[in-house]
Amino acid sequence: MKVKTSSVLALVAAFAFGAVILKAANMTLTGEVSDAMCGVNHPIKDAAACTRVCLGKGSGYALVVKDKAYTLKASDKEKTELDKLAGKMAMITGDVNGTTITVTSVKMAAH
């Protein structure tokens, strides 16, 4: 019985440790405000106009950092700020989980 209890405790500890590792990390990333449909490459030269066209077609916002696009989950207030910065550089703070950022702050990036 003692072996089973220690095995169960080890398994519980492993799951608890794994849950901590899988937790989203709060980070600030700087990149271009885009849309999830186009991501890194806009078919329209004007990135802001392209972003707004795609948003009108149901796409969500994205943040392009170098060659990687992050999907942004944002409140209406944050979406208003993202719209002002469409096609421009922004600093986005939020919980990063894979390629998704749950946005907590939107600011224009310093040049």
N, C-alpha and C positions, 0 to 999 in steps of 0.2 A: 504493500500500500504506500510506503514511503517513496518508492521510486516513481510511482504514478503521480503523486502530489508534486514532487520536484519537477517532473516532466511537464506537468500542467503549468506550474509557475514559470518555468523557462519559456514555454510557448506564449503565455500571457505577456511576459516581459518583452519577448521578441515582437509581438504585435504592437505593444505600447511604443517601443522604440521606432518601429516602422511608421507608425502614425505620426510621430514627431518629425521624421524625415520627410514624409509626404506632404506636410503642411505647407501651404502657400507662403512664399517669402515676400515681405513688404519691401519693395524696392522703388527707386526712382530711375526711370529710363528716359533718355533724350533721343528724339527721332522726329520724323516727319509725320504729321497727322494725315492719314489716308483713309481708305475704305477697305473693308474686308474682301470685296469682290476683286478689286484691282491689286491690292496689296502693294508689292514692290514696283510693279510696272503699270503706268497709266497709258491707255491708248490715246488719250487726249493730252496734248502738250501742257495745257494749263492744269496743273495738279489740283488746285482748289476747285476749279469748275468740274473736273472729272470726278473728284470726290463727292461733290454735291449731286451730280447726275446719278451716280451709283447709289447714293443714300436715298434719293428719290425713287429708285427702283427696288428699295427694300434692303440694301446692304447695310451693314453696321460699320462703326468706325474701327480703324486699325491704327497702330503706331508702327512705322517702318524704322527699324534700327539696323543700319548697314544693309544687309541683304535678307533680313528676317522681319516678317510681319507678325505683330501681336494683335489679336482680336481684343477690342476694348468693351468691357461691360461697364456702362456709365449711367448715372441718373440723368434726368432731364436737365438739371442745372449744369452738370458737367458736359452734357451734349451741346448746350448753348455755347460753352467755352470752346469746345472742340470745333464747332462750326466756325467760330471766329478765326481759328488757327488752321483751318483746312489748307493743306498744301504747304504749311509752314512748320518750322521746328518748334517743338514743345517739350516740356518736362512733365512727364506723367508719373505720378506716384500711385501705388496701389499694390494689391496682393497679386503676385505673379505665380501662376500655376501652369506650367508648360508654356503654351503660346497664347494664354489668355491672361489679361490683366483686369482685375476688378478695381476700377479707378476710384481713388479717394481724393486726388488733387490734380488740377490741370493748370499749367503756367506756361507762358511764352518762354522759350529758351533764350538765354543771353547769347549774343553773337560774339 
